[in-house]
């Protein structure tokens, strides 16, 4: 089992450790609800060094990424981040990713931990058709980079203390290569998976200890807390963010998954699965990913059946939890399209009992968009 550069700190801080995506990772420190509310109200730090990082470089980098991803990478400018996905050639999703444009010939892809090897195979196979060579124009740096996510309303105030230049009011989905905690050329990205504000910081493994020490020196007096994978999941679910392997996978299309907004058909750009996905968007999918909330007490879990009020099965839960903010059961799942409209009454089968629920807009809390 792999470890991250921060694993020893998690153990020292009493984390409950579990295996996740081949890594030993902290699932909780003081309890999921406590950690969840710390991020919503103050600030928390997540070790996300298990995520994958793949560099794409060269004069054909943009052309290549434009073809293998659903969003239009040509809309990026230096210092901008884009959420996208990799279609698999069969209408499904290889992975959902972030694309960072450093310059016109340099891009960084951040991919899900469990998909690093699969994504690497996919990208190198297609890259060879564009003259991109593995180890040169394509480079898998996943084992060389440490990453921390600092999230919450106080996160950027804490991070600003580590930076000589102004970073506190960076626009959402932008990044800088800058000095952080005395570390030159760190990547500081105004992104995250919680909807609570904050950033993600990428440094070389050799600089991980320095970043960790400086962050806690700056943040301990501001209520900064360690946060595990458990709260990361409840936080992202309250925002309606998809989790690969639950809400999206090789069998789900971005159109079904309500990711049409990152599947762009507004130019003549060709990309993998464009004809199939464009036809699906025009004709409409047979099922759709929705958010729902329970109207009686209960906790929806992955795989639970979803039914109409008569008991006929119309879909299944992909993600579910008891929302620490709303104090009610919330979830996401695929349902037949006639049942996908806001306000439609459905039910979740929990231990053979139908618990009433209704379709609601995402995010479940606050305002703004799903991503």
Secondary structure, 3 states (H helix, E strand, C coil): CECCCCHHHHHHCCCEEEEECCEEEEEECCCHHHHHHHHHHCCEEEECCCCEEEEEECCCHHHHHHHHCCCCHHHCCCCEEEEEEEECCCCCEEEEEEEEEEECCEEEEEECHHHHHHHHHHHHHHHHCCCCCECCCEEECHHHEEEEEEECCCHHHHHHCCCCCCCCCCCCCEEEEEEECCEEEEEEECCCCCCCCEEEEEEEHHHHHHHHHHHHHHHHHHCCEEECHHHHHHHHHHCCCCCECCCECCCCCCCCCCCHHHCCCCCCCCCCCHHHHHHHHHHCCCEEEEEEEECCCCCCCCCCEEECCCCCEEEEEEEEEECCCCCCEEEEEEEEHHHCCCCCEEEEEECCEEEEEEEECCCCCCCCCCC
